Amino acid sequence: MDLTYLRTFRQVARRGSFTRAAEELGYAQSSVTMQIQKLEREYGVPLFERYGRQLRLTPPGETLLGLVVQMLELYDQSKEIVANQLTGTLTIGTIHSLAAYYLPIHLHTLKMAYPGLNIQLVPDSEASILTKVREGDYDVGLLLDHFPADPTLTCTLIREEPLVFIAPHHHPLALSGEGLAYADFQSTEVIVTEDGCLYRGMFERLLKEHDVALRIGFELGNLEAIKRCVMNGLGIALLPRIAVDMELSQGTLVQLPFPHTHLAMDLQVLLHPKKWMSQPLQTFLRILQAGDPL
């Protein structure tokens, strides 16, 4: 059986779409369809089924995916060991804030060390990242969460990442120079990240402990959109410091001091305990542990 068919099957399963898998693999959609049909004939079972417009794995397809991930990883491992190649693919699952504001400079360093390395950076939800690291879909995951994010995985703490309240410089709370008090949240609208965001949940629990209701002005899933809304005076927001460093240094946003000292998350790397450590992956971990480049 051609390993190409197995790689195509894995990509379709990851993306849940023949069209997106074909685009990423550089194939015609008809070629992807043909390869999946050949696999189904080979195994004698349907591997995918449709629910409306959604494509899902059948139970036999889910079983095959787990085996395919292991087979392809073993094949990639054999190539590097036997041929001492420093190429291949490194798939990184992470949350949007780290993908946008933390990882690019580190990925540049990694790419300089391994020009032939194909790096797939996949922004995803925390629950999905944990699952896909556990199942081998992602080589490595990066999260902002309390350490350790999952005791069944190998978690490495990189650093503590502070959370900061931001406002436009003309906001009354910024002009007062007194910072934030819990009572201010009774009358101040807050622009929040989407439900399920860990640091939003932390903040909501903190307010609940102090019998303060959160006044939500907007709920947005995009950090750039949140920052733009704050700049235009639509409310204040709580975000990781890395996401607003540039705006704070340029003065387009200001940080509102807050007396609670434990608003922070742990930036951490997650690996499967039995993950094979390729040379590029080992180098990537060393780059992250070395800290931000000067």
BAVO-632198 format. One record per atom (N, C-alpha, C): residue in three letters; x, y, z. Coordinates in steps of 0.001 Angstrom, whole numbers, plus 524288, in hexadecimal, padded with zeros to 5 digits. Layout:
BEGIN
alaXYZ ...
This chain:
BEGIN
met803487FB4D80000 met800008000080000 met8036A804E580000 asp80218808B27FCD4 asp8051C80D807FC63 asp80450810D680148 leu808A481269803C5 leu8083B815BC8086D leu805AE81AF980735 thr805F681C9680244 thr8036E82180800BB thr7FDA78215E80200 tyr7FB2B81CC880118 tyr7F59A81C5580236 tyr7F48E81D048080D leu7F81381AF080B41 leu7F75E81B6B810E5 leu7F81A8210E812B0 arg7FBD9823CA8104F arg7FC9882954811A6 arg7F7CA82C7E81005 thr7F5A482B4B80B86 thr7F0EA82E00809B8 thr7EC6582CED80D71 phe7EBD08280780F06 phe7E7B0826A0812BC phe7E84F829AB817D6 arg7ED18829FD819CC arg7EE0A82CE181EA0 arg7EC9D832A381E08 gln7EDEA834F78199F gln7ECCE83A85818D1 gln7E6F383B8581859 val7E42D8382181593 val7DE7D838B58152C val7DC078383681A8D ala7DDE78347981DA5 ala7DBD3833C8822EF ala7DCE88389282652 arg7E19283AE0825D1 arg7E2F483F7F828EC arg7DF928442882782 arg7DEC2844EC82267 arg7DC0C8499F82092 arg7D627848E982015 gly7D45F843FC82006 gly7CEC98430B81F7C gly7CCA3844DA81A4B ser7CFEB844D181654 ser7CE50846DF81138 ser7D1E3844C980CF7 phe7CF95842B6808CB phe7D2A78411B80442 phe7D518845DD801A2 thr7D21784A1E8016F thr7D3EA84ED57FEB4 thr7D8A0851348016E arg7D84C851E88069E arg7DCA98545580971 arg7E176850C880981 ala7E08A84BB2809EC ala7E4F38480F809C0 ala7E7B08485980475 ala7E4A1848A580039 ala7E6ED848FB7FB03 ala7EA1B84DF67FA63 glu7E81C852547FC77 glu7EAE9857547FC15 glu7F01E8570F7FEF3 glu7F025854CC8039C glu7F4E7854A9806BE glu7F8E0850CD80490 leu7F6F384CA08021F leu7FA79848B47FFEF leu7FC2A849EE7FA5E gly7F98384DBD7F7F5 gly7FADE84F257F296 gly7F8BD84B557EE94 tyr7F4788489D7EFEC tyr7F20C844EC7EC56 tyr7ECF4847387EA3B ala7EB1E844F37E5E9 ala7E5C9845FA7E432 ala7E219843207E7E2 gln7DD74845587E8CB gln7D9C8842D07EC51 gln7D85C83D577EA62 ser7D81383CA87E539 ser7D6C6837887E310 ser7DAF38337F7E481 ser7DFE78353F7E4DA ser7E41B831B07E657 ser7E38682FF17EC00 val7E21A8339D7EF6E val7E13D832477F4E8 val7DCB482E707F564 thr7D87C82F907F29F thr7D3F182C127F2BD thr7D56D826997F0E9 met7D874826427ECB1 met7DA148213B7EA96 met7DD5D81E367EE87 gln7E103820EC7F130 gln7E46281E4E7F4F9 gln7E13E81C297F98D ile7DD7881F2A7FB77 ile7DA3781D577FFCD ile7D6EA818AF7FE19 gln7D4CF818E47F954 gln7D1B68147E7F75B gln7D50380F8A7F6F5 lys7D9E4810097F54E lys7DD5A80B7E7F4F7 lys7DE68809417FA62 leu7DF2680CA47FE44 leu7DFEC80ABE80398 leu7DB18807D78058B glu7D68580A0180463 glu7D1B2807768061C glu7D1048021C8038C arg7D28F801B77FEA1 arg7D24E7FC997FC13 arg7D6547F8E37FE7D glu7DAE27FAFB7FFC6 glu7DF027F7C88020A glu7DD4F7F57380750 tyr7DAC67F8B580A97 tyr7D9367F6EF80FBE tyr7D3AF7F4A780FD7 gly7D0AA7F5B180BC1 gly7CB737F37380B5C gly7C76B7F5F480EDA val7C86A7FAC98108C val7C4B67FD99813E7 val7C4BA8035C81263 pro7C0708062781350 pro7C07A80BDB81284 pro7C3A580E6E816D8 leu7C6E5812378156A leu7CA36814EA8193D leu7C7FC81A2A81AE5 phe7C4AB81C7A8179C phe7C2488218B818D2 phe7BC6B82136817D7 glu7B9858248381A96 glu7B3F6825148199A glu7B28F82AD181A27 arg7AE7782C7581775 arg7ACDB831F28177C arg7A7FB832A781AD4 tyr7A805836D481E00 tyr7A37A8389E820D7 tyr7A25083E1E81EE1 gly79ECB83E8981B0C gly79DF88439381888 gly7A2DB845148158D arg7A5238498D816FF arg7A9EA84B6281472 arg7AECE849C58176E gln7AE10846FC81BC8 gln7B27C8459981F14 gln7B46C8401D81DD3 leu7B98A83F9281D6D leu7BC0783A8C81C43 leu7BE5C8385382141 arg7BCE78337A8228B arg7BED58311082758 arg7C10A82BAD8262B leu7C49B829FD82989 leu7C6A3824B382939 leu7C28A820D782B1E thr7C23381C5D8288B thr7BF1E8180A82A91 thr7C2378156A82EF4 pro7BFD6812218321E pro7C2DB80F478361C pro7C78F80C5F833D6 pro7C7008098882F5D pro7CBBB8072982D1D pro7CFBB80B4082B70 gly7CDDC80FDB8299D gly7D170814058281B gly7D47B8162282CB8 glu7D1E38169E83145 glu7D49581878835F5 glu7D8D581497837A0 thr7D79880F8B83747 thr7DB7680B8D838A0 thr7E02680BD7834F1 leu7DEFE80C5D82FDD leu7E33680CA382C08 leu7E68A8117D82CDD leu7E41C815F282E42 leu7E71781AC282EFE leu7EB2A81A1983345 gly7E9A3817A1837A8 gly7ED6A816C683BD3 gly7F2078138F83A0B leu7F10880F99836D0 leu7F54180C57834CF leu7F88780F36830C8 val7F5F38125D82D76 val7F8B48153B8295F val7FC818192A82BC6 val7FACB81BE582FDC val7FE3C81FA98327B val8032A81CEA8345E gln802908184F836AE gln8071B815678388C gln80A898138E8340B met80813811A882FD0 met80B1480FAC82B5B met80E43813FD828C6 leu80BCE8188C82809 leu80E8881CC382561 leu812DA81F03828CF glu811E181F3982DE5 glu815FC8212F83164 glu81A9C81D6883173 leu8196B8185683182 leu81D9A8147383161 leu820A5814CD82C4A tyr81DE2815C0827FE tyr820828164B822EF tyr8241181B17822E8 asp8220F81F8B824E8 asp825428244C82521 asp829FA82380828AC gln8292E820B782CFA gln82D7581F9C8308D gln831A181C4B82DE0 ser82FEF8186982ADC ser833B48150A82830 ser836E68181782435 lys8346381BBD8217A lys8373A81EE281D9D lys83B708222D8202A glu83A12824A3824A0 glu83DEC8281782723 glu8426A824FA82980 ile841118209482BDA ile8452681D6A82E51 ile848BD81B0A82A37 val84660818CC82614 val849758160A82229 val84C73819D181EAA ala849D981DEE81CF9 ala84C498218881941 ala84E878266381BE3 asn84D9E826E28211E asn84F7C82B7282406 asn84D908308682197 gln848978306D81FEE gln846508351381D7D gln8444F838C9821AA leu844B283DBD8209C leu842DE841BD8243D leu83E52844B1821CB thr83B0D841C581F04 thr8367C8441B81C90 thr83199841BD81EFF gly82D6A8415F81C0C gly8288A83F4381E13 gly824D78439581F9E thr820EA84238822BA thr81CD4845E582447 thr81C658461182A37 leu81C0184ACC82C53 leu81B0284B95831E4 leu815B884E468325D thr811F984BA4834D5 thr80CAF84DC183564 thr80BEA84FB883AEF ile80ABA854C683B65 ile80A468576584073 ile804A48592F8412A gly802218575F84544 gly7FCF28593F846A3 gly7FD4C85D2684B0E thr7FAC38619D84A74 thr7FB178659B84E87 thr7F6538691D84E5F ile7F5B186C5585254 ile7F15D8700F85276 ile7F2C1874D884F30 his7EEC3877E084DC1 his7EF8187C3184A15 his7F35B8804D84C1B ser7F3198819085121 ser7F685885B585323 ser7FC448842F852B0 leu7FD9687F41853BE leu8030587D8A8534D leu804AC87D1B84D9C ala8011287B6584A3F ala8024987B01844A5 ala803888805784255 ala800D3884548442B ala801788898E841E5 ala805D388CB784462 tyr8067E88C4D84990 tyr809D68900A84C4A tyr80EB588DAC84EDE tyr80EF18889A84F57 tyr8135E8863585207 tyr816CA882DA84E73 leu8145D87F9984B56 leu8174E87BA58486F leu81A4D87D92843A3 pro8188188185840BD pro81B28882C583BC5 pro821098837A83C2A ile822F18864684006 ile8288F8873E84060 ile82B878823384199 his8292987EBA84499 his82BA6879C3845D8 his82B968761784123 leu8275E8764F83E1F leu8271B873138396C leu82B16874E783559 his82C1A879F58353C his8302787C02831BB his8357F879BA83336 thr8369E8798883842 thr83B908774183A0F thr83BEB8717E83892 leu8378D86EAE83946 leu837798691D837E5 leu838408685A8320A lys835BE86BA282EF0 lys8362686B198293F lys83BA886C5282760 met83E4A86FDD829F3 met843B58710682891 met8473286C418299A ala845F38695382DAD ala8490B864AE82EFB ala847CB8601F82B5F tyr842E085FCA82994 tyr8412A85B678263B tyr83E2485D9A8218A pro840DA85F8E81DA2 pro83E2E861F581927 pro83A8285E3A81657 gly83BA08592B8167E gly8385485569813C0 gly833AD8538F816D9 leu8330B8557381BA7 leu82ED0853AD81F08 leu829AA8564681D80 asn825A08532081CE9 asn8205F8552481BEE asn81DA0855D38212A ile81C3885AB182285 ile819C685BDA82788 ile813FF85CFD826AF gln810AF859F182937 gln80B0B85ADC8290C gln8095E85D0482E55 leu807B4861F782E5F leu805E28648783322 leu7FFF2864C7832EB val7FD4E8622B836A1 val7F7A0861A08366E val7F52F8643383B3B pro7F2CE868D683AB3 pro7EFE886B2083F16 pro7EB20867C88404A asp7EA23866CD84547 asp7E60486328846BB asp7E42E8646F84C40 ser7DFF4861ED84DDB ser7DE0B8628A8533A ser7E14585F2B856EB glu7E11F8608285BF0 glu7E44985D8885FAC glu7E2A6857D185FD3 ala7DD8A856CC8600E ala7DBAF8516786068 ala7DD7F84E3985BB4 ser7DD39850A385724 ser7DEDB84DE985263 ser7E4BC84CF985264 ile7E7CA850C78543C ile7ED7B8502285470 ile7EEF384B90857F7 leu7EC8D84B4B85C8F leu7EDB9847068602A leu7EC76841BE85DB3 thr7E7F58417285B2A thr7E65C83C8B858B1 thr7EA1783B0185452 lys7EB9083ED585109 lys7EEC083D9484C7A lys7F47383C8184DDE val7F66783ECA85210 val7FB9983D4D853F2 val7FB61837C28561C arg7F72E8369F858F2 arg7F6938316A85B40 arg7F61182D398570A glu7F37782E8A852AC glu7F29082AB584E88 glu7F6CD82AC084A57 gly7FA8582E6284AB7 gly7FEDA82E718470E gly7FE04831B184230 asp7F99F8347E841D1 asp7F8BC837DE83D44 asp7FC6983C8D83D57 tyr7FD9383E91841F9 tyr80150842D38428B tyr80655840A8844ED asp80ABE8423E842CA asp80FBE840B884514 asp8108A8434784A60 val80E9F8480E84AD6 val80F6F84B0884FA3 val80AFB84EF585030 gly809918503585502 gly8058D8541E85603 gly8079F858578599D leu8059B85D20858FB leu807018617385C75 leu801FF863F385E76 leu801DD864DB863A2 leu7FD25866F286611 leu7FE7386B0D86A23 leu7FA8686E3286B5D leu7FA86871798700B leu7F68086F17873B3 asp7F84986CC6877E7 asp7F4CE86A1687B95 asp7F7BE86983880BC his7F4F6867EA884C6 his7F79F866B3889AE his7FAE0861C1888E3 phe7FF98861D388ADD phe8033685D7988A0D phe8024C8592C88E16 pro8021E8542788C71 pro802368525088707 pro7FCB98523E884B0 ala7FC5B8533587FAF ala7F7408536487D23 ala7F4B284E0C87CF0 asp7F7D5849EB87C8A asp7F5C98449787C4A asp7F9E0840E887E8D pro7F8CB83E8B8830E pro7FCBA83B2788590 pro7FDEB836328827D thr7FAA3834DA87E99 thr7FBC48302F87B7A thr7FFB2831548772D leu800F08364887645 leu804BC837D387251 leu809BB839CA874F8 thr80DE883A11871F5 thr812C483C5C873EE thr812708424187335 cys811F88451B8777A cys8116084ACF87749 cys8166B84D698792F thr818418512487632 thr81CFD8540887798 thr81B9F859CB87838 leu81CA185BE787CCB leu81B778616787DD0 leu81F95864DD87B3D ile81DCF868A087823 ile8215986C508758C ile821DE8714A878D2 arg81D778737587A52 arg81DA08783287D81 arg8181A8797C87F52 glu817B087D0E882F8 glu8129F87F268848D glu81152883C588107 glu80C87883DF87F11 glu80AD78881787B97 glu806BA88B6087E5E pro807FA8905D87F98 pro8042D893A78825A pro7FF8A8952387EF0 leu7FB1C895E988170 leu7F66F897FD87EE9 leu7F5DA89DAD88093 val7F4798A11A87CE8 val7F42B8A6B287E18 val7EEFD8A8E587C35 phe7ED068ACB987F0D phe7E86D8AFA587D53 phe7EA3C8B432879E6 ile7E7B68B4E28757B ile7E92F8B912871E0 ile7E4918BCB5870E8 ala7E5E68C19386FB9 ala7E1F78C59286EA0 ala7E4648C99F86B05 pro7E1298CCBE8684F pro7E35D8D12686564 pro7E53C8D54F86936 his7E8FC8D87886786 his7EB448DC4A86B30 his7E7528E05686D00 his7E2F58E10286A12 his7DF098E4EA86B93 his7DAAB8E29586EEB his7DB018DDA387049 his7D6F98DB2B87386 his7D7138DD93878FC pro7D2728DE8187B5C pro7D2558E0E08809B pro7D5A98DE038849E leu7D5D38D8D288462 leu7D8F58D5E08882A leu7DEC78D6B38873F ala7E0408D7C48825D ala7E5B78D8E688134 ala7E71F8DE68882E9 leu7E3818E20888228 leu7E4818E78288388 leu7E4B68E84B8896C ser7E1E88E50C88C5B ser7E1D18E5B68920B ser7E71A8E47589480 gly7EA168E101891F0 gly7EF388DF91893FB gly7EF0A8DC30898D7 glu7EA628DA5189A46 glu7E9DC8D74789F14 glu7E9AC8D16C89E1C gly7E97C8CFD38993E gly7E92A8CA4189820 gly7E3B08C82E898E3 leu7E33F8C302898E9 leu7DE2E8C06689940 leu7DD1A8BE7989EC8 ala7D82E8BF008A056 ala7D6448BC998A525 ala7D1B08B90E8A3A1 tyr7D0708B54F8A6F4 tyr7CC298B1BD8A5AF tyr7C7138B4AB8A4AD ala7C63F8B8DD8A790 ala7C1638BBDA8A6E7 ala7C0F58BE318A176 asp7C5528BF2C89ED7 asp7C5298C188899A2 asp7C26C8BE04895AC phe7C28B8B8EB89688 phe7C02F8B557892C5 phe7BA358B56F892F5 gln7B80B8B7E889701 gln7B2648B87889742 gln7B0768BC3B89317 ser7B3C28BFF089191 ser7B2138C3F988DDF ser7B5598C425888EC thr7B8FD8C0808883A thr7BC828C092883B9 thr7BB7B8BBE688039 glu7BA8E8BCE387B37 glu7B9C88B8968778F glu7BF068B62F8760F val7BF108B10A875DE val7C3CD8AE25874A2 val7C3088AB4086F75 ile7C6DD8ABAB86C15 ile7C6D58A8BA8672E ile7C9A58A39A86844 val7C6F089F4786781 val7C90D89A3A8691C val7CA22896B58646F thr7CD89892FB8655A thr7CE7C88EDF8617C thr7C9D788B1E8618E glu7C9E38876F85DDE glu7C57B883DB85D6B glu7C503880658623F asp7C03387E7C8631E asp7BF3487B0A8678B asp7C292876288671E gly7C4B98747386B7C gly7C84086FFB86B6E gly7CDF68718A86BC4 cys7CF1E8769186AEB cys7D47C8788086B6C cys7D6228781787126 leu7DAC4875EF87214 leu7DC72874CF87767 leu7DD10879B887ABA tyr7DF7887DCB8787C tyr7E05A8825D87BCC tyr7DB5A8858387C98 arg7D7AD88525878E2 arg7D28888780879E5 arg7CFEC884A987E6E gly7D02787F7087E6C gly7CDD987C72882AD gly7D05587DB7887ED met7D58187E70887F9 met7D83F87FD688CC8 met7D6428851088EDF phe7D5AF888DF88B56 phe7D3EF88E1288CE4 phe7CE4988DF488EDE glu7CAE588AFE88C38 glu7C57488AAB88DE1 glu7C5058883889350 arg7C8398843B89462 arg7C81D881D289992 arg7CA02885A889DC0 leu7CDE9888C989C5F leu7CFF988CA68A00B leu7CBCC890AE8A170 leu7C8F58929289D84 leu7C4CB8965989E92 leu7C06E893E68A1D6 lys7BF3B88EFD8A0A5 lys7BB1488C598A394 lys7BC8D88BD68A954 glu7C19288AD28AA70 glu7C35B88A748AFDA glu7C29F88F948B2BF his7C29B893F28AFD4 his7C1FA8991B8B247 his7BC7C89B528B161 asp7B8D5897D28AFCF asp7B351899518AF11 asp7B2B889DD98AB41 val7B5C089D9D8A711 val7B5778A1A78A305 val7B39C89F2489DF2 ala7AFC58A18589B70 ala7ADC589F8A8967A ala7B0FF8A1BE891FA leu7B23F89E7A88E31 leu7B5368A0288899F leu7B18B8A2998859F arg7B2B88A77688425 arg7AFAA8AA1988014 arg7B2638A95887AD3 ile7B0508A5ED8779A ile7B2B28A4AF87290 ile7B0BA8A87A86E6C gly7B4648AB6A86C2C gly7B2F58AEFF867F0 gly7B2D98AC2E862B8 phe7B6FC8A933861B1 phe7B7678A62085CE8 phe7BA158A0FC85E2E glu7B8B889CFA85B43 glu7BB54897EE85BA6 glu7BDA2896B98564C leu7C2DB89692855FF leu7C57A895FD850F5 leu7C984891A285140 gly7CA0E88EC284D00 gly7CDC888A8084CCC gly7D30188BF284A81 asn7D393890D6848CA asn7D85E8928F8463B asn7DB05896B684990 leu7DFFD895D284AFC leu7E2AF8997384E79 leu7E39389EC284BF8 glu7E4B789EDD846E7 glu7E56D8A3E384446 glu7E05E8A70B84459 ala7DBF58A45F843A4 ala7D6E68A710843D9 ala7D5E58A93784950 ile7D7598A63F84D5B ile7D6B38A81E852B8 ile7D9ED8AD1085396 lys7DED08ACF3851D8 lys7E22F8B1898529E lys7E00E8B64984FBD arg7DE068B57E84AFD arg7DBDB8B9DE847F9 arg7D70E8BC2484AAC cys7D3CE8B8C284CD7 cys7CF348BAAE84F9C cys7D0BD8BDBF85478 val7D4C18BBE585739 val7D6A58BEC885BCD val7D8C38C41685A25 met7DBD88C433855ED met7DE048C92D8540B met7D9B88CD22852BD asn7D5398CB2485106 asn7D0EC8CE9E84F81 asn7CD288CFB8853F6 gly7CED58CE8A858CB gly7CBD68D01A85D5B gly7C7098CCDA85E87 leu7C6DE8C80385CA5 leu7C23F8C4BD85D6C leu7C2858C1838626E gly7C6B58C20A86563 gly7C7378BF2686A3D gly7CCE48BE0486B6E ile7CDCB8BB5D86FCD ile7D30A8B9978712A ile7D34C8B3B287037 ala7D7F28B17087081 ala7D87F8ABD886F7E ala7DCFA8A99B872AE leu7DCAB8A47F87399 leu7E0D58A19D8763D leu7E34D89DF387240 leu7E87389EB68713A leu7EB2389B9F86D42 leu7F09989A2186F2D pro7F2EE8961186CDC pro7F85D894DA86E22 pro7FBED8996486CA9 arg7FFD089A5386FD3 arg8035C89EB986EE0 arg805E889E5B86979 ile80746899A6867B3 ile809E089921862A2 ile8068289B1D85E2B ala8014B89B0285EDF ala7FDC789CA085AAC ala7FD638A28D85A23 val7FF1B8A56A85E20 val7FE728AB1985E0B val803958ADFF85EF1 asp807F88AB4885EE5 asp80D0A8ADCA85FD3 asp80E008B26185C24 met80CFA8B1908571E met80E178B5A88534C met80AB98BA7485436 glu805A48B9AA8552C glu802228BE1F855F9 glu803798C11E85AFA leu805068BE4485F0C leu806798C0F2863E5 leu80B798C41986332 ser80F388C1F286046 ser8141C8C4C885F6C ser813518C98285BE7 gln80F9C8C93385849 gln80E878CD8A854B5 gln80ACF8D1888570E gly8083D8D03385B59 gly804AB8D3D785DE3 gly7FF378D3F385BA6 thr7FE028D05E8581A thr7F8AC8D035855F8 thr7F4E68CDA5859D3 leu7F6FB8CAC685D95 leu7F3F28C89D861E2 leu7F7008C97D866E7 val7F4418C98186B4E val7F6DD8C9F98705C val7F5258C56F873CE gln7F88E8C40C87777 gln7F74B8BFE187B27 gln7F4DF8C23F88004 leu7F0958BFE4881C7 leu7EE0C8C19488692 leu7EFEE8BE2B88B16 pro7F2A98C06D88ED8 pro7F4748BD4989354 pro7EFD58BAD48962E phe7F0958B61089813 phe7EC788B33589ACD phe7EEE98B09F89F8C pro7EC5D8B0EA8A41F pro7EEF18AF228A8FD pro7EFAD8A9388A951 his7ECA88A6288A661 his7ED368A07F8A6CF his7F25489EC08A445 thr7F56889BD28A71B thr7FABC89A928A549 thr7FB258954E8A28F his7F6DE892768A20C his7F73B88D2A89FFC his7F48E88C9289AA7 leu7F3EE890D8897DD leu7F1BC890868929E leu7F62988F3988ED3 ala7F73988A4688E48 ala7FB698888488AD0 ala7FA49882EB88936 met7FC8688168884C6 met7FC0D87C0F882D5 met80188879DD881F2 asp801E1874B98819B asp806E087228880B3 asp80765870A487AF8 leu80B55872D787864 leu80C7A8716687303 leu80F7386C3B87328 gln80D468683D870A7 gln80F888630087118 gln80F448600286BFB val812E585C5486B7F val81340858F1866F3 val811578538886879 leu80E4D85114864F3 leu80C2184BF58660D leu80DDF8480A861EC leu80F6E84366863C6 leu8110683F1F86057 leu80E8B83A0F86242 his80DB98367685E9E his80C258313E8602E his810C482EB386305 pro80FD082BE486754 pro8142D8298E86A47 pro8179A825FB86707 lys8156D82393862F9 lys8187481FF785FBB lys819EC8225F85A7A lys8199A8278385A2C lys81AC582A2685541 lys8207982967853B3 trp82149827E084EC5 trp8269A8278584CBB trp828B282D0884BDF met82D4B82E2284E12 met82F7C8336584DF2 met83343833EA8495A ser8315E835FA8450A ser834C2836FF8408E ser8388283B6B841E3 gln83C9883BF383ECB gln840598403183FC9 gln83DD18459283F66 pro83A928469C83B6B pro837FB84BB783B40 pro8347F84CAF83FFB leu831B3848AD841D3 leu82E588495C84660 leu8319F84A7384B3E gln835F0847B084BED gln8395F848BF8505D gln83B7384E5A85020 thr83CF48500A84B7C thr83EF08556684AE0 thr83AB28595C84C15 phe835F48585A84A46 phe8319385BE484B43 phe830AF85C8C85121 leu830D48585385407 leu8301C858A5859AC leu8348285BB985C40 arg8394685B0385A6A arg83DAA85E0385C96 arg83D01863D785B6B ile83B1C8651F856CC ile83A3E86A9C8555F ile8363F86D1285910 leu831FE86A4885A15 leu82DED86C5C85D87 leu82FF286CFB8631A gln832EF8692A864EF gln834DE8696486A52 gln8392586D7E86B02 ala83BBE86EE7866BB ala83FD3872E386705 ala83D8587853867E3 gly8387887903866BA gly8360A87E1986787 gly835FB88154862A5 asp833E08860186317 asp833478898685E9C asp8389488B3C85C9D pro8395688B0B85757 pro83E3F88CFA8551F pro83EE8892C685644 leu843CA894698569C leu844E8899EE8579E leu843F389D1C852B7 
